[in-house]
Amino acid sequence: MILAPLRGVTIRCFREVFAEQIHEAGFTEAITPFLSANPGFDPLKDRELRGAPEQIKVTPQFIGKDPESLRACLLRIKEAGYDTADLNCGCPYPMVRNKGRGSGLLRTPAVLEKMIAVGCETMGDGKFSVKTRLGFDKNDELLALMPMLNSFPLRFLTVHSRNARQMYGGECDWESFKKVAAVAEMPIVPNGDLPLQPYMAPCAQNCESKTSHRGTKTQRIMIGRAFIRQLGMRDDIGELLSRYINASSAELCGPSPVLGRMKELIAYWKDIPRWKRLWPVIKIARTIDELRLAY
Ligand SMILES: Cc1cc2nc3c(=O)[nH]c(=O)nc-3n(C[C@H](O)[C@H](O)[C@H](O)COP(=O)(O)O)c2cc1C
């Protein structure tokens, strides 16, 4: 099981504080929230990748449309010992996609092809993966790109079974997902609204194991929000949250960003009875003490 990148949520500080829970849930790898592969950007200076290796295998994810900037970032992370990397081809936010980044790459196949070529060449065969959606605004756009994607020795292709226009709402379309999986020559990783019991998920039953180019059979699955929601139900969540507040206070400047980070996390729990009561108070907390008093 791969922990999905959730910008602002499954960040390094979170992965460190919740390392045991991430491990217990069955995750063996985490993809980082995206880092921008812009000219001059040094990914090793980013908090995500700075410092000692984490307990879990970490695959840095990059977003961008400039192949040479991507190459420079990948060479840097290799220096630090990261042996896999991922390309974000699914971010749906208009400010990102309209600039041809994230899901915008689905609309510029020539650029996407160059980005993947640089990724595979720099990281090596079977070391570079792509995370995408079924399409930009239609669910058959990825399918049309599969002949091009199949021409690369990708580690895997993660498919969030929505199109970019849907953002994070509406239904996942597993029929369109199956069409992609049927023609894919690389391992396919299903993603989107999957519960934490992955083998019960209908899409997992329908997604056959693929033989990767290295001959190893793998069936991975990527889960994000279901894991985050489940954390809110733990008996020890108050204690874990306090540790997360302390770790976040140590790395951020002042209480506002810490409060923002905690509220973003707790918002996932607002439908759980215990948090439903607390959420109205937490939402308007202006200091860390007010937040601590609320739970
Ligand atoms: C708050 C938030 C931030 C996200 N950040 C990223 C990101 O940085 N990179 C990425 O590829 N996907 C990102 N995603 C998409 C998730 O990785 C995942 O594809 C999506 O949430 C569906 O899976 P889930 O239902 O298991 O969470 C984000 C999603 C959310 C809700």
Ligand as a Chemical Component Dictionary entry (heavy atoms), coordinates in Angstrom:
data_LIG
# 
_chem_comp.id                   LIG 
_chem_comp.type                 NON-POLYMER 
_chem_comp.pdbx_formal_charge   0 
_chem_comp.three_letter_code    LIG 
# 
loop_
_chem_comp_atom.comp_id 
_chem_comp_atom.atom_id 
_chem_comp_atom.alt_atom_id 
_chem_comp_atom.type_symbol 
_chem_comp_atom.charge 
_chem_comp_atom.model_Cartn_x 
_chem_comp_atom.model_Cartn_y 
_chem_comp_atom.model_Cartn_z 
_chem_comp_atom.pdbx_ordinal 
LIG C1  C1  C 0 -5.619 18.114 0.152  1  
LIG C2  C2  C 0 -5.119 17.265 -0.982 2  
LIG C3  C3  C 0 -3.834 17.440 -1.461 3  
LIG C4  C4  C 0 -3.341 16.641 -2.511 4  
LIG N1  N1  N 0 -2.047 16.800 -2.942 5  
LIG C5  C5  C 0 -1.573 16.013 -3.950 6  
LIG C6  C6  C 0 -0.212 16.119 -4.398 7  
LIG O1  O1  O 0 0.599  16.907 -3.899 8  
LIG N2  N2  N 0 0.175  15.306 -5.409 9  
LIG C7  C7  C 0 -0.675 14.400 -5.998 10 
LIG O2  O2  O 0 -0.275 13.679 -6.914 11 
LIG N3  N3  N 0 -1.951 14.270 -5.575 12 
LIG C8  C8  C 0 -2.407 15.040 -4.574 13 
LIG N4  N4  N 0 -3.686 14.861 -4.129 14 
LIG C9  C9  C 0 -4.504 13.753 -4.661 15 
LIG C10 C10 C 0 -4.341 12.498 -3.798 16 
LIG O3  O3  O 0 -3.019 12.018 -3.841 17 
LIG C11 C11 C 0 -5.284 11.364 -4.269 18 
LIG O4  O4  O 0 -5.055 11.119 -5.627 19 
LIG C12 C12 C 0 -6.761 11.715 -4.058 20 
LIG O5  O5  O 0 -6.981 12.288 -2.783 21 
LIG C13 C13 C 0 -7.640 10.459 -4.211 22 
LIG O6  O6  O 0 -7.241 9.422  -3.332 23 
LIG P1  P1  P 0 -7.951 9.193  -1.882 24 
LIG O7  O7  O 0 -9.445 9.244  -2.131 25 
LIG O8  O8  O 0 -7.454 7.856  -1.423 26 
LIG O9  O9  O 0 -7.526 10.333 -1.010 27 
LIG C14 C14 C 0 -4.195 15.665 -3.108 28 
LIG C15 C15 C 0 -5.500 15.498 -2.616 29 
LIG C16 C16 C 0 -5.970 16.270 -1.577 30 
LIG C17 C17 C 0 -7.388 16.053 -1.082 31 
# 
loop_
_chem_comp_bond.comp_id 
_chem_comp_bond.atom_id_1 
_chem_comp_bond.atom_id_2 
_chem_comp_bond.value_order 
_chem_comp_bond.pdbx_ordinal 
LIG C1  C2  SING 1  
LIG C2  C3  SING 2  
LIG C2  C16 DOUB 3  
LIG C3  C4  DOUB 4  
LIG C4  N1  SING 5  
LIG C4  C14 SING 6  
LIG N1  C5  DOUB 7  
LIG C5  C6  SING 8  
LIG C5  C8  SING 9  
LIG C6  O1  DOUB 10 
LIG C6  N2  SING 11 
LIG N2  C7  SING 12 
LIG C7  O2  DOUB 13 
LIG C7  N3  SING 14 
LIG N3  C8  DOUB 15 
LIG C8  N4  SING 16 
LIG N4  C9  SING 17 
LIG N4  C14 SING 18 
LIG C9  C10 SING 19 
LIG C10 O3  SING 20 
LIG C10 C11 SING 21 
LIG C11 O4  SING 22 
LIG C11 C12 SING 23 
LIG C12 O5  SING 24 
LIG C12 C13 SING 25 
LIG C13 O6  SING 26 
LIG O6  P1  SING 27 
LIG P1  O7  DOUB 28 
LIG P1  O8  SING 29 
LIG P1  O9  SING 30 
LIG C14 C15 DOUB 31 
LIG C15 C16 SING 32 
LIG C16 C17 SING 33 
# 
